[in-house]
Amino acid sequence: MDLGNIVNELVAAMQAQEDRGTVASYIPELAKIDPGQFGIAIATADGRMLAGGDADTGFSIQSVSKVFALTLALGKVGDQLWERVGREPSGNPFNSITQLEHEQGIPRNPFINAGAIVVADVNLGGHQPRVAIGEMLRFVHYLSGDDSIAIDEAVAASETATGFRNLALANYMRAFGNVRHDVDLVLGNYIHQCAMEMSCRQLALAGRYLMLDGRHPDGGRVVSPRRARRINALMLTCGHYDASGDFAFRVGIPGKSGVGGGILAIVPGRASIAVWSPGLNANGNSCLGTLALEELARRTGWSVFSPLEEGD
Ligand code: GLN
């Protein structure tokens, strides 16, 4: 299998696509992004990097950050986290409020907004948001081996000015006692974490610990093998909101999307993949990003549902 060739052909196919979805506009700063872009980067378990298209252009990782935030929160409170956040797919949009009332302020999973806000509350740990954000940046620098990754302050300011839904979610959970810090501080942490700007190359590098059973490529341990498997399981079942089932069906590997148009996808033991194209489908997931991963999985045979690597 010539992975470099597959990447080049995928890039050409995606660049020729006309239906690219719609760029997110509820965060005004994201609405300015040119939808004509597509990037892909694949970090393989044997240490190669294959990249193509706009793989070095920075984009707002948004909800992809929830994977790194969850990893940090589990490191702080371990399995106690599951007393405050569930592990079931929600079947609802990422910013849904209705389910929270029925479930007494316990969000379905850590990847919908409500769940990620609880995770941001845990990560705040009594500090100011800048302390928690500093910790997050250091973590992502370590994972990717790239200290240049930073927050896009314009995106953070834009979401701070318009994020009324997340404010409602946070206040609602505070009423149930499931958000413990001042909601402005929690959202400050959450919004800045979402506003991290990364390229596909940086994101694929940052995800390597999840393909390596929790190990950093430098040999250090980021999380235990069991925790890495569980994070991958959550990505597969909850990483694309109410389209998670469809993503598992079409692509067949764990993935986490963000409204900036990025997706981090993990093939355990094989590859950490980042794709990016800003146009979204109706569920808020990257249109071409999903299509590219579907095609990549088809051509490589990569799937968590098959022991064989046979493209078809
Ligand atoms: N910061 C975004 C929000 O809270 C993240 C959503 C997403 O990427 N799906 O709305």
py3Dmol code that shows the C-alpha trace and the ligand (Angstrom):
import py3Dmol

protein = """\
ATOM      1  CA  MET A   1       0.000   0.000   0.000  1.00  0.00           C
ATOM      2  CA  ASP A   2       1.477   3.334  -1.065  1.00  0.00           C
ATOM      3  CA  LEU A   3       0.094   5.711   1.537  1.00  0.00           C
ATOM      4  CA  GLY A   4       1.767   8.765  -0.015  1.00  0.00           C
ATOM      5  CA  ASN A   5       0.022   8.027  -3.280  1.00  0.00           C
ATOM      6  CA  ILE A   6      -3.342   7.575  -1.555  1.00  0.00           C
ATOM      7  CA  VAL A   7      -2.903  10.924   0.230  1.00  0.00           C
ATOM      8  CA  ASN A   8      -2.094  12.708  -3.053  1.00  0.00           C
ATOM      9  CA  GLU A   9      -5.081  11.188  -4.815  1.00  0.00           C
ATOM     10  CA  LEU A  10      -7.364  12.032  -1.910  1.00  0.00           C
ATOM     11  CA  VAL A  11      -6.223  15.654  -1.916  1.00  0.00           C
ATOM     12  CA  ALA A  12      -6.878  15.941  -5.656  1.00  0.00           C
ATOM     13  CA  ALA A  13     -10.314  14.338  -5.276  1.00  0.00           C
ATOM     14  CA  MET A  14     -11.272  16.631  -2.398  1.00  0.00           C
ATOM     15  CA  GLN A  15     -10.028  19.744  -4.169  1.00  0.00           C
ATOM     16  CA  ALA A  16     -12.311  18.874  -7.085  1.00  0.00           C
ATOM     17  CA  GLN A  17     -15.408  18.464  -4.889  1.00  0.00           C
ATOM     18  CA  GLU A  18     -18.094  21.077  -5.339  1.00  0.00           C
ATOM     19  CA  ASP A  19     -20.364  20.274  -2.427  1.00  0.00           C
ATOM     20  CA  ARG A  20     -18.347  21.472   0.556  1.00  0.00           C
ATOM     21  CA  GLY A  21     -21.057  22.153   3.155  1.00  0.00           C
ATOM     22  CA  THR A  22     -21.402  25.400   5.068  1.00  0.00           C
ATOM     23  CA  VAL A  23     -18.845  27.148   7.255  1.00  0.00           C
ATOM     24  CA  ALA A  24     -19.997  27.608  10.893  1.00  0.00           C
ATOM     25  CA  SER A  25     -21.336  31.112  11.382  1.00  0.00           C
ATOM     26  CA  TYR A  26     -22.639  31.118  14.966  1.00  0.00           C
ATOM     27  CA  ILE A  27     -19.096  31.980  16.012  1.00  0.00           C
ATOM     28  CA  PRO A  28     -18.700  35.062  13.762  1.00  0.00           C
ATOM     29  CA  GLU A  29     -14.927  34.757  13.493  1.00  0.00           C
ATOM     30  CA  LEU A  30     -15.242  31.256  11.991  1.00  0.00           C
ATOM     31  CA  ALA A  31     -17.612  32.532   9.282  1.00  0.00           C
ATOM     32  CA  LYS A  32     -14.670  34.374   7.705  1.00  0.00           C
ATOM     33  CA  ILE A  33     -12.792  31.188   6.785  1.00  0.00           C
ATOM     34  CA  ASP A  34     -12.430  30.277   3.094  1.00  0.00           C
ATOM     35  CA  PRO A  35     -14.381  27.015   2.540  1.00  0.00           C
ATOM     36  CA  GLY A  36     -12.188  26.062  -0.422  1.00  0.00           C
ATOM     37  CA  GLN A  37      -9.488  24.558   1.792  1.00  0.00           C
ATOM     38  CA  PHE A  38      -8.686  20.922   2.524  1.00  0.00           C
ATOM     39  CA  GLY A  39      -5.797  19.418   4.425  1.00  0.00           C
ATOM     40  CA  ILE A  40      -4.789  15.963   5.626  1.00  0.00           C
ATOM     41  CA  ALA A  41      -1.918  14.651   7.742  1.00  0.00           C
ATOM     42  CA  ILE A  42      -1.243  11.062   8.770  1.00  0.00           C
ATOM     43  CA  ALA A  43       1.251  10.213  11.520  1.00  0.00           C
ATOM     44  CA  THR A  44       1.944   6.488  11.359  1.00  0.00           C
ATOM     45  CA  ALA A  45       2.883   4.197  14.230  1.00  0.00           C
ATOM     46  CA  ASP A  46       6.253   3.539  12.566  1.00  0.00           C
ATOM     47  CA  GLY A  47       7.064   7.242  12.707  1.00  0.00           C
ATOM     48  CA  ARG A  48       6.255   8.466   9.210  1.00  0.00           C
ATOM     49  CA  MET A  49       4.305  11.605   8.387  1.00  0.00           C
ATOM     50  CA  LEU A  50       2.311  11.902   5.181  1.00  0.00           C
ATOM     51  CA  ALA A  51       0.645  15.212   4.530  1.00  0.00           C
ATOM     52  CA  GLY A  52      -1.117  16.946   1.691  1.00  0.00           C
ATOM     53  CA  GLY A  53      -3.246  19.918   0.664  1.00  0.00           C
ATOM     54  CA  ASP A  54      -3.476  22.630   3.320  1.00  0.00           C
ATOM     55  CA  ALA A  55      -1.886  20.408   5.964  1.00  0.00           C
ATOM     56  CA  ASP A  56       0.162  23.277   7.387  1.00  0.00           C
ATOM     57  CA  THR A  57      -2.589  25.872   7.602  1.00  0.00           C
ATOM     58  CA  GLY A  58      -3.741  26.575  11.149  1.00  0.00           C
ATOM     59  CA  PHE A  59      -7.441  26.248  11.961  1.00  0.00           C
ATOM     60  CA  SER A  60      -9.612  26.465  15.043  1.00  0.00           C
ATOM     61  CA  ILE A  61      -9.708  22.959  16.500  1.00  0.00           C
ATOM     62  CA  GLN A  62     -12.876  23.708  18.511  1.00  0.00           C
ATOM     63  CA  SER A  63     -14.434  20.473  19.782  1.00  0.00           C
ATOM     64  CA  VAL A  64     -11.460  18.330  18.833  1.00  0.00           C
ATOM     65  CA  SER A  65      -9.920  19.918  21.949  1.00  0.00           C
ATOM     66  CA  LYS A  66     -12.437  17.936  24.019  1.00  0.00           C
ATOM     67  CA  VAL A  67     -10.261  14.849  23.537  1.00  0.00           C
ATOM     68  CA  PHE A  68      -7.232  16.534  25.132  1.00  0.00           C
ATOM     69  CA  ALA A  69      -9.389  18.134  27.848  1.00  0.00           C
ATOM     70  CA  LEU A  70     -10.912  14.751  28.718  1.00  0.00           C
ATOM     71  CA  THR A  71      -7.454  13.195  28.903  1.00  0.00           C
ATOM     72  CA  LEU A  72      -6.317  15.916  31.323  1.00  0.00           C
ATOM     73  CA  ALA A  73      -9.460  15.655  33.472  1.00  0.00           C
ATOM     74  CA  LEU A  74      -9.131  11.866  33.769  1.00  0.00           C
ATOM     75  CA  GLY A  75      -5.561  12.431  34.897  1.00  0.00           C
ATOM     76  CA  LYS A  76      -6.815  14.706  37.665  1.00  0.00           C
ATOM     77  CA  VAL A  77      -9.876  12.877  39.011  1.00  0.00           C
ATOM     78  CA  GLY A  78      -9.733   9.460  37.354  1.00  0.00           C
ATOM     79  CA  ASP A  79     -12.939   7.452  37.169  1.00  0.00           C
ATOM     80  CA  GLN A  80     -14.681   9.845  39.547  1.00  0.00           C
ATOM     81  CA  LEU A  81     -15.321  11.907  36.438  1.00  0.00           C
ATOM     82  CA  TRP A  82     -18.010   9.387  35.458  1.00  0.00           C
ATOM     83  CA  GLU A  83     -20.116  10.426  38.446  1.00  0.00           C
ATOM     84  CA  ARG A  84     -20.581  13.784  36.729  1.00  0.00           C
ATOM     85  CA  VAL A  85     -20.572  12.877  33.012  1.00  0.00           C
ATOM     86  CA  GLY A  86     -22.098   9.908  31.186  1.00  0.00           C
ATOM     87  CA  ARG A  87     -20.648   7.699  28.483  1.00  0.00           C
ATOM     88  CA  GLU A  88     -23.583   7.274  26.142  1.00  0.00           C
ATOM     89  CA  PRO A  89     -24.102   8.743  22.699  1.00  0.00           C
ATOM     90  CA  SER A  90     -26.562  11.599  22.989  1.00  0.00           C
ATOM     91  CA  GLY A  91     -28.492  11.323  19.743  1.00  0.00           C
ATOM     92  CA  ASN A  92     -28.843  15.090  20.050  1.00  0.00           C
ATOM     93  CA  PRO A  93     -27.035  18.085  18.559  1.00  0.00           C
ATOM     94  CA  PHE A  94     -23.786  19.103  20.253  1.00  0.00           C
ATOM     95  CA  ASN A  95     -25.325  22.105  22.002  1.00  0.00           C
ATOM     96  CA  SER A  96     -28.652  20.560  23.038  1.00  0.00           C
ATOM     97  CA  ILE A  97     -30.242  21.706  26.280  1.00  0.00           C
ATOM     98  CA  THR A  98     -33.351  19.519  26.538  1.00  0.00           C
ATOM     99  CA  GLN A  99     -31.671  16.251  27.567  1.00  0.00           C
ATOM    100  CA  LEU A 100     -30.000  17.928  30.546  1.00  0.00           C
ATOM    101  CA  GLU A 101     -33.284  18.544  32.314  1.00  0.00           C
ATOM    102  CA  HIS A 102     -34.378  14.927  32.028  1.00  0.00           C
ATOM    103  CA  GLU A 103     -30.997  13.740  33.217  1.00  0.00           C
ATOM    104  CA  GLN A 104     -30.688  16.108  36.178  1.00  0.00           C
ATOM    105  CA  GLY A 105     -27.739  18.094  34.939  1.00  0.00           C
ATOM    106  CA  ILE A 106     -25.537  15.055  34.157  1.00  0.00           C
ATOM    107  CA  PRO A 107     -24.490  15.370  30.498  1.00  0.00           C
ATOM    108  CA  ARG A 108     -24.624  12.259  28.330  1.00  0.00           C
ATOM    109  CA  ASN A 109     -20.931  12.233  27.423  1.00  0.00           C
ATOM    110  CA  PRO A 110     -17.773  14.385  27.605  1.00  0.00           C
ATOM    111  CA  PHE A 111     -17.885  15.351  23.923  1.00  0.00           C
ATOM    112  CA  ILE A 112     -21.205  17.184  23.731  1.00  0.00           C
ATOM    113  CA  ASN A 113     -20.869  20.787  24.885  1.00  0.00           C
ATOM    114  CA  ALA A 114     -22.510  20.224  28.279  1.00  0.00           C
ATOM    115  CA  GLY A 115     -20.143  17.340  29.035  1.00  0.00           C
ATOM    116  CA  ALA A 116     -17.128  19.299  27.888  1.00  0.00           C
ATOM    117  CA  ILE A 117     -18.158  22.190  30.121  1.00  0.00           C
ATOM    118  CA  VAL A 118     -18.151  19.830  33.135  1.00  0.00           C
ATOM    119  CA  VAL A 119     -14.708  18.618  32.021  1.00  0.00           C
ATOM    120  CA  ALA A 120     -13.567  22.262  31.792  1.00  0.00           C
ATOM    121  CA  ASP A 121     -14.892  22.768  35.340  1.00  0.00           C
ATOM    122  CA  VAL A 122     -12.781  19.817  36.543  1.00  0.00           C
ATOM    123  CA  ASN A 123      -9.703  21.101  34.718  1.00  0.00           C
ATOM    124  CA  LEU A 124     -10.092  24.545  36.272  1.00  0.00           C
ATOM    125  CA  GLY A 125      -9.389  22.972  39.679  1.00  0.00           C
ATOM    126  CA  GLY A 126      -9.797  26.191  41.648  1.00  0.00           C
ATOM    127  CA  HIS A 127      -7.492  28.219  39.404  1.00  0.00           C
ATOM    128  CA  GLN A 128      -8.013  31.082  36.992  1.00  0.00           C
ATOM    129  CA  PRO A 129      -8.739  30.111  33.369  1.00  0.00           C
ATOM    130  CA  ARG A 130      -5.282  31.252  32.248  1.00  0.00           C
ATOM    131  CA  VAL A 131      -3.676  28.677  34.544  1.00  0.00           C
ATOM    132  CA  ALA A 132      -5.844  25.867  33.145  1.00  0.00           C
ATOM    133  CA  ILE A 133      -5.255  27.053  29.580  1.00  0.00           C
ATOM    134  CA  GLY A 134      -1.513  27.205  30.217  1.00  0.00           C
ATOM    135  CA  GLU A 135      -1.646  23.611  31.389  1.00  0.00           C
ATOM    136  CA  MET A 136      -3.652  22.598  28.311  1.00  0.00           C
ATOM    137  CA  LEU A 137      -1.186  24.291  25.967  1.00  0.00           C
ATOM    138  CA  ARG A 138       1.779  22.638  27.669  1.00  0.00           C
ATOM    139  CA  PHE A 139       0.056  19.280  27.333  1.00  0.00           C
ATOM    140  CA  VAL A 140      -0.627  19.763  23.614  1.00  0.00           C
ATOM    141  CA  HIS A 141       2.950  21.039  23.086  1.00  0.00           C
ATOM    142  CA  TYR A 142       4.248  17.873  24.735  1.00  0.00           C
ATOM    143  CA  LEU A 143       1.959  15.577  22.737  1.00  0.00           C
ATOM    144  CA  SER A 144       2.803  17.162  19.383  1.00  0.00           C
ATOM    145  CA  GLY A 145       6.412  18.083  20.119  1.00  0.00           C
ATOM    146  CA  ASP A 146       5.553  21.567  18.852  1.00  0.00           C
ATOM    147  CA  ASP A 147       5.688  24.570  21.193  1.00  0.00           C
ATOM    148  CA  SER A 148       4.326  27.004  18.628  1.00  0.00           C
ATOM    149  CA  ILE A 149       0.680  25.931  19.102  1.00  0.00           C
ATOM    150  CA  ALA A 150      -1.299  28.835  20.573  1.00  0.00           C
ATOM    151  CA  ILE A 151      -4.783  30.202  21.208  1.00  0.00           C
ATOM    152  CA  ASP A 152      -6.459  32.288  18.501  1.00  0.00           C
ATOM    153  CA  GLU A 153      -7.604  35.158  20.717  1.00  0.00           C
ATOM    154  CA  ALA A 154      -9.909  36.601  18.036  1.00  0.00           C
ATOM    155  CA  VAL A 155     -11.863  33.320  17.899  1.00  0.00           C
ATOM    156  CA  ALA A 156     -12.013  33.168  21.701  1.00  0.00           C
ATOM    157  CA  ALA A 157     -13.295  36.758  21.901  1.00  0.00           C
ATOM    158  CA  SER A 158     -15.845  36.078  19.184  1.00  0.00           C
ATOM    159  CA  GLU A 159     -17.238  33.052  21.000  1.00  0.00           C
ATOM    160  CA  THR A 160     -17.180  34.848  24.350  1.00  0.00           C
ATOM    161  CA  ALA A 161     -19.344  37.590  22.875  1.00  0.00           C
ATOM    162  CA  THR A 162     -21.894  35.218  21.337  1.00  0.00           C
ATOM    163  CA  GLY A 163     -21.824  31.986  23.356  1.00  0.00           C
ATOM    164  CA  PHE A 164     -25.197  32.385  25.024  1.00  0.00           C
ATOM    165  CA  ARG A 165     -26.167  28.751  24.640  1.00  0.00           C
ATOM    166  CA  ASN A 166     -23.070  27.493  26.391  1.00  0.00           C
ATOM    167  CA  LEU A 167     -23.700  30.054  29.131  1.00  0.00           C
ATOM    168  CA  ALA A 168     -27.199  28.620  29.518  1.00  0.00           C
ATOM    169  CA  LEU A 169     -25.847  25.049  29.676  1.00  0.00           C
ATOM    170  CA  ALA A 170     -23.246  26.009  32.268  1.00  0.00           C
ATOM    171  CA  ASN A 171     -25.733  27.903  34.439  1.00  0.00           C
ATOM    172  CA  TYR A 172     -28.195  25.050  34.224  1.00  0.00           C
ATOM    173  CA  MET A 173     -25.622  22.525  35.364  1.00  0.00           C
ATOM    174  CA  ARG A 174     -24.505  24.908  38.090  1.00  0.00           C
ATOM    175  CA  ALA A 175     -28.094  24.824  39.380  1.00  0.00           C
ATOM    176  CA  PHE A 176     -27.739  21.031  39.694  1.00  0.00           C
ATOM    177  CA  GLY A 177     -24.369  21.412  41.410  1.00  0.00           C
ATOM    178  CA  ASN A 178     -22.559  19.753  38.502  1.00  0.00           C
ATOM    179  CA  VAL A 179     -20.616  22.911  37.634  1.00  0.00           C
ATOM    180  CA  ARG A 180     -18.738  24.017  40.723  1.00  0.00           C
ATOM    181  CA  HIS A 181     -16.794  27.122  39.735  1.00  0.00           C
ATOM    182  CA  ASP A 182     -18.121  30.488  38.640  1.00  0.00           C
ATOM    183  CA  VAL A 183     -19.634  29.886  35.180  1.00  0.00           C
ATOM    184  CA  ASP A 184     -17.680  32.745  33.606  1.00  0.00           C
ATOM    185  CA  LEU A 185     -14.424  31.138  34.669  1.00  0.00           C
ATOM    186  CA  VAL A 186     -15.509  27.700  33.429  1.00  0.00           C
ATOM    187  CA  LEU A 187     -16.554  29.103  30.067  1.00  0.00           C
ATOM    188  CA  GLY A 188     -13.369  31.141  29.880  1.00  0.00           C
ATOM    189  CA  ASN A 189     -11.452  27.884  30.141  1.00  0.00           C
ATOM    190  CA  TYR A 190     -13.746  26.015  27.731  1.00  0.00           C
ATOM    191  CA  ILE A 191     -13.830  28.730  25.064  1.00  0.00           C
ATOM    192  CA  HIS A 192     -10.058  29.237  25.057  1.00  0.00           C
ATOM    193  CA  GLN A 193      -9.420  25.510  24.875  1.00  0.00           C
ATOM    194  CA  CYS A 194     -11.727  25.368  21.814  1.00  0.00           C
ATOM    195  CA  ALA A 195      -9.891  28.338  20.273  1.00  0.00           C
ATOM    196  CA  MET A 196      -6.550  26.526  20.049  1.00  0.00           C
ATOM    197  CA  GLU A 197      -5.233  26.908  16.533  1.00  0.00           C
ATOM    198  CA  MET A 198      -3.504  23.894  15.025  1.00  0.00           C
ATOM    199  CA  SER A 199      -2.645  22.578  11.585  1.00  0.00           C
ATOM    200  CA  CYS A 200      -3.479  19.057  10.438  1.00  0.00           C
ATOM    201  CA  ARG A 201       0.179  18.143  10.875  1.00  0.00           C
ATOM    202  CA  GLN A 202       0.219  19.389  14.489  1.00  0.00           C
ATOM    203  CA  LEU A 203      -3.093  17.705  15.292  1.00  0.00           C
ATOM    204  CA  ALA A 204      -2.070  14.339  13.850  1.00  0.00           C
ATOM    205  CA  LEU A 205       1.128  14.503  15.923  1.00  0.00           C
ATOM    206  CA  ALA A 206      -0.816  15.418  19.074  1.00  0.00           C
ATOM    207  CA  GLY A 207      -3.099  12.379  18.618  1.00  0.00           C
ATOM    208  CA  ARG A 208      -0.300   9.805  18.427  1.00  0.00           C
ATOM    209  CA  TYR A 209      -0.679   8.647  22.040  1.00  0.00           C
ATOM    210  CA  LEU A 210      -4.139   7.332  21.173  1.00  0.00           C
ATOM    211  CA  MET A 211      -2.822   5.099  18.390  1.00  0.00           C
ATOM    212  CA  LEU A 212       0.064   3.924  20.596  1.00  0.00           C
ATOM    213  CA  ASP A 213      -2.020   2.500  23.460  1.00  0.00           C
ATOM    214  CA  GLY A 214      -1.382   5.584  25.581  1.00  0.00           C
ATOM    215  CA  ARG A 215       2.348   5.944  24.944  1.00  0.00           C
ATOM    216  CA  HIS A 216       4.138   9.060  23.723  1.00  0.00           C
ATOM    217  CA  PRO A 217       6.359   8.247  20.727  1.00  0.00           C
ATOM    218  CA  ASP A 218       9.347   9.341  22.859  1.00  0.00           C
ATOM    219  CA  GLY A 219       8.618   6.311  25.088  1.00  0.00           C
ATOM    220  CA  GLY A 220       6.912   8.127  27.962  1.00  0.00           C
ATOM    221  CA  ARG A 221       3.447   7.161  29.082  1.00  0.00           C
ATOM    222  CA  VAL A 222       0.642   9.697  28.569  1.00  0.00           C
ATOM    223  CA  VAL A 223      -2.211   7.479  29.761  1.00  0.00           C
ATOM    224  CA  SER A 224      -2.620   3.790  30.589  1.00  0.00           C
ATOM    225  CA  PRO A 225      -3.527   1.409  27.737  1.00  0.00           C
ATOM    226  CA  ARG A 226      -6.971   0.986  29.246  1.00  0.00           C
ATOM    227  CA  ARG A 227      -7.558   4.729  29.324  1.00  0.00           C
ATOM    228  CA  ALA A 228      -6.409   5.141  25.716  1.00  0.00           C
ATOM    229  CA  ARG A 229      -8.819   2.414  24.624  1.00  0.00           C
ATOM    230  CA  ARG A 230     -11.652   4.045  26.536  1.00  0.00           C
ATOM    231  CA  ILE A 231     -11.007   7.467  25.024  1.00  0.00           C
ATOM    232  CA  ASN A 232     -10.995   5.858  21.575  1.00  0.00           C
ATOM    233  CA  ALA A 233     -14.277   4.106  22.420  1.00  0.00           C
ATOM    234  CA  LEU A 234     -15.846   7.428  23.371  1.00  0.00           C
ATOM    235  CA  MET A 235     -14.582   9.017  20.176  1.00  0.00           C
ATOM    236  CA  LEU A 236     -16.195   6.262  18.145  1.00  0.00           C
ATOM    237  CA  THR A 237     -19.534   6.330  19.967  1.00  0.00           C
ATOM    238  CA  CYS A 238     -19.830  10.067  20.729  1.00  0.00           C
ATOM    239  CA  GLY A 239     -17.231  11.950  18.669  1.00  0.00           C
ATOM    240  CA  HIS A 240     -19.616  13.131  15.964  1.00  0.00           C
ATOM    241  CA  TYR A 241     -22.666  13.972  18.091  1.00  0.00           C
ATOM    242  CA  ASP A 242     -25.899  12.714  16.552  1.00  0.00           C
ATOM    243  CA  ALA A 243     -23.970  11.561  13.485  1.00  0.00           C
ATOM    244  CA  SER A 244     -21.647   9.261  15.458  1.00  0.00           C
ATOM    245  CA  GLY A 245     -23.434   6.133  14.250  1.00  0.00           C
ATOM    246  CA  ASP A 246     -23.178   7.277  10.664  1.00  0.00           C
ATOM    247  CA  PHE A 247     -19.470   8.063  11.069  1.00  0.00           C
ATOM    248  CA  ALA A 248     -18.833   4.591  12.545  1.00  0.00           C
ATOM    249  CA  PHE A 249     -20.762   3.066   9.655  1.00  0.00           C
ATOM    250  CA  ARG A 250     -19.036   5.056   6.933  1.00  0.00           C
ATOM    251  CA  VAL A 251     -15.511   5.354   8.333  1.00  0.00           C
ATOM    252  CA  GLY A 252     -15.233   2.670  11.024  1.00  0.00           C
ATOM    253  CA  ILE A 253     -12.529   4.259  13.187  1.00  0.00           C
ATOM    254  CA  PRO A 254     -12.733   6.542  16.247  1.00  0.00           C
ATOM    255  CA  GLY A 255     -12.931  10.231  15.345  1.00  0.00           C
ATOM    256  CA  LYS A 256     -13.601  13.569  16.985  1.00  0.00           C
ATOM    257  CA  SER A 257     -14.885  16.515  14.990  1.00  0.00           C
ATOM    258  CA  GLY A 258     -15.015  20.251  15.624  1.00  0.00           C
ATOM    259  CA  VAL A 259     -17.036  23.079  14.080  1.00  0.00           C
ATOM    260  CA  GLY A 260     -13.800  24.576  12.742  1.00  0.00           C
ATOM    261  CA  GLY A 261     -13.947  21.696  10.231  1.00  0.00           C
ATOM    262  CA  GLY A 262     -11.223  19.522  11.745  1.00  0.00           C
ATOM    263  CA  ILE A 263     -11.431  15.820  12.585  1.00  0.00           C
ATOM    264  CA  LEU A 264      -8.890  13.779  14.525  1.00  0.00           C
ATOM    265  CA  ALA A 265      -9.217  10.075  13.720  1.00  0.00           C
ATOM    266  CA  ILE A 266      -7.331   7.188  15.307  1.00  0.00           C
ATOM    267  CA  VAL A 267      -6.476   3.798  13.856  1.00  0.00           C
ATOM    268  CA  PRO A 268      -5.134   1.929  16.909  1.00  0.00           C
ATOM    269  CA  GLY A 269      -1.676   0.566  16.283  1.00  0.00           C
ATOM    270  CA  ARG A 270      -1.537   2.184  12.851  1.00  0.00           C
ATOM    271  CA  ALA A 271      -2.171   5.889  12.450  1.00  0.00           C
ATOM    272  CA  SER A 272      -3.223   9.208  13.913  1.00  0.00           C
ATOM    273  CA  ILE A 273      -4.982  11.173  11.193  1.00  0.00           C
ATOM    274  CA  ALA A 274      -6.071  14.810  11.035  1.00  0.00           C
ATOM    275  CA  VAL A 275      -8.255  16.157   8.253  1.00  0.00           C
ATOM    276  CA  TRP A 276      -9.591  19.655   7.853  1.00  0.00           C
ATOM    277  CA  SER A 277     -12.052  21.345   5.583  1.00  0.00           C
ATOM    278  CA  PRO A 278     -14.163  24.185   7.015  1.00  0.00           C
ATOM    279  CA  GLY A 279     -17.495  23.395   5.318  1.00  0.00           C
ATOM    280  CA  LEU A 280     -19.831  21.471   7.643  1.00  0.00           C
ATOM    281  CA  ASN A 281     -22.775  19.134   7.103  1.00  0.00           C
ATOM    282  CA  ALA A 282     -26.106  19.505   8.907  1.00  0.00           C
ATOM    283  CA  ASN A 283     -24.721  17.822  12.039  1.00  0.00           C
ATOM    284  CA  GLY A 284     -21.846  20.283  12.323  1.00  0.00           C
ATOM    285  CA  ASN A 285     -19.163  17.853  11.128  1.00  0.00           C
ATOM    286  CA  SER A 286     -16.721  18.548   8.293  1.00  0.00           C
ATOM    287  CA  CYS A 287     -18.263  17.510   4.998  1.00  0.00           C
ATOM    288  CA  LEU A 288     -15.077  16.824   3.043  1.00  0.00           C
ATOM    289  CA  GLY A 289     -13.221  15.728   6.154  1.00  0.00           C
ATOM    290  CA  THR A 290     -15.712  12.902   6.648  1.00  0.00           C
ATOM    291  CA  LEU A 291     -15.682  12.035   2.965  1.00  0.00           C
ATOM    292  CA  ALA A 292     -11.878  11.946   2.893  1.00  0.00           C
ATOM    293  CA  LEU A 293     -11.721   9.665   5.941  1.00  0.00           C
ATOM    294  CA  GLU A 294     -14.338   7.370   4.429  1.00  0.00           C
ATOM    295  CA  GLU A 295     -12.281   7.118   1.262  1.00  0.00           C
ATOM    296  CA  LEU A 296      -9.011   6.681   3.182  1.00  0.00           C
ATOM    297  CA  ALA A 297     -10.519   3.858   5.265  1.00  0.00           C
ATOM    298  CA  ARG A 298     -11.887   2.210   2.143  1.00  0.00           C
ATOM    299  CA  ARG A 299      -8.553   2.323   0.344  1.00  0.00           C
ATOM    300  CA  THR A 300      -6.353   1.310   3.261  1.00  0.00           C
ATOM    301  CA  GLY A 301      -8.756  -1.193   4.834  1.00  0.00           C
ATOM    302  CA  TRP A 302      -8.208   0.547   8.171  1.00  0.00           C
ATOM    303  CA  SER A 303     -11.105  -0.232  10.505  1.00  0.00           C
ATOM    304  CA  VAL A 304     -11.593  -1.137  14.146  1.00  0.00           C
ATOM    305  CA  PHE A 305     -14.132  -3.697  12.940  1.00  0.00           C
ATOM    306  CA  SER A 306     -11.796  -5.878  10.917  1.00  0.00           C
ATOM    307  CA  PRO A 307      -8.480  -7.596  11.659  1.00  0.00           C
ATOM    308  CA  LEU A 308      -7.534  -7.431   7.987  1.00  0.00           C
ATOM    309  CA  GLU A 309      -6.092  -4.486   6.149  1.00  0.00           C
ATOM    310  CA  GLU A 310      -7.717  -4.936   2.810  1.00  0.00           C
ATOM    311  CA  GLY A 311      -8.951  -2.021   0.803  1.00  0.00           C
ATOM    312  CA  ASP A 312     -11.853  -2.600  -1.524  1.00  0.00           C
TER     313      ASP A 312
END
"""
ligand_1 = """\
10
LIG
N -16.721 26.050 20.922
C -17.784 25.395 20.188
C -19.098 25.522 20.927
O -19.102 25.412 22.095
C -17.419 23.980 19.961
C -18.501 23.196 19.241
C -17.990 22.198 18.280
O -16.872 22.255 17.776
N -18.870 21.286 17.898
O -20.125 25.726 20.363
"""
view = py3Dmol.view(width=600, height=400)
view.addModel(protein, "pdb")
view.setStyle({"model": 0}, {"cartoon": {"style": "trace"}})
view.addModel(ligand_1, "xyz")
view.setStyle({"model": 1}, {"stick": {}})
view.zoomTo()
view.show()
